[in-house]
Amino acid sequence: MMPNSKITAGEKMAVMANDITYIKKEVTEINQKLSHEYVTKIEFEPLKKIVYGLIALILTAVVSGMLAVVIIR
């Protein structure tokens, strides 16, 4: 069995203060990553349109080729 150990209110406060400091540090790191390493929706929108356009063009070519093979036979 473990011996009876009572944690005082001061110790609890110290642990909570340490946890809050750690959480604040982590939130600061996350905010820095969001502002420097990731792309916003506004910045990504033109790229998204280009990629979707290229995919549509490729799919149109494939479907047209398949239809040409079926119609020619």
SVG drawing of the C-alpha trace seen along z (x, -y; Angstrom):
<svg xmlns="http://www.w3.org/2000/svg" viewBox="-21 -35 27 37">
<polyline fill="none" stroke="black" stroke-width="0.4" points="0.0,0.0 1.0,-3.5 1.6,-5.7 -1.0,-8.4 0.3,-11.5 -1.7,-14.7 -1.2,-17.3 -1.5,-20.8 -3.4,-23.6 -0.1,-25.4 1.3,-22.4 -1.9,-22.1 -1.7,-25.8 2.0,-25.3 1.1,-22.4 -1.8,-24.3 0.4,-27.4 3.0,-25.1 0.3,-23.6 -1.1,-27.0 2.4,-28.2 2.9,-25.1 -0.5,-25.6 0.3,-29.2 3.6,-28.2 1.9,-25.6 -0.8,-28.0 1.9,-30.5 3.7,-27.9 0.5,-26.8 -0.3,-30.5 3.2,-30.9 2.8,-27.8 -0.7,-29.0 0.6,-32.4 3.9,-31.3 3.7,-27.7 0.2,-27.2 -1.7,-28.7 -5.0,-30.6 -8.1,-29.8 -7.8,-33.0 -4.2,-32.2 -5.2,-28.6 -8.2,-29.4 -6.4,-30.2 -4.3,-27.1 -7.5,-25.1 -9.2,-26.4 -6.2,-25.6 -5.9,-22.1 -9.7,-21.4 -9.5,-22.9 -6.7,-20.5 -8.5,-17.5 -11.6,-18.4 -9.6,-18.7 -8.0,-15.3 -11.3,-13.7 -12.9,-15.2 -10.1,-13.9 -10.4,-10.4 -14.2,-10.3 -13.9,-11.7 -11.3,-9.0 -13.6,-6.3 -16.5,-7.6 -14.4,-7.8 -13.4,-4.2 -17.0,-3.1 -18.4,-5.2 -15.7,-4.1 -16.4,-0.4"/>
</svg>
